[in-house]
Amino acid sequence: MKLITAIIKPFKLDEVREALGELGVTGLTVTEVKGFGRQKGHTELYRGAEYVVDFLPKIKVEVVVASDRVEAVIDAVTKAARTGKIGDGKIFVTAVEQAVRIRTGETNDSAV
């Protein structure tokens, strides 16, 4: 099993969720986060004063899938989240050693 973590632009969340739904991904976790990469921050004007916004709003989407589905999920998220502009985000893949469904006690692939 693998944990796929995608950091995306907030307005792309619905498209990513739909793309994952079409693949049959039944569960995901979404978190509002702030951060920056090469995009850095930007300046904004507030009440006539200019100030720098260092951290940009992003969405973190986390999904655990069977190892054989990783490439399909990455492809779907990439296509749904891409705008072609700086700040589109990143995808990270991490190994998951064990998963347990609390309600039933099912483990690993059956728990996902």
ABEGO torsion letter per residue (X at the ends): XBBBBBBBBAAAAAAAAAAAAAAGBABBBBBBBBBBBAAEBBBBBBGGBBBBBABBBBBBBBBBBBAAAAAAAAAAAAAAABAGBBGAEBBBBBBBABBBBAAAGBBEAAAX
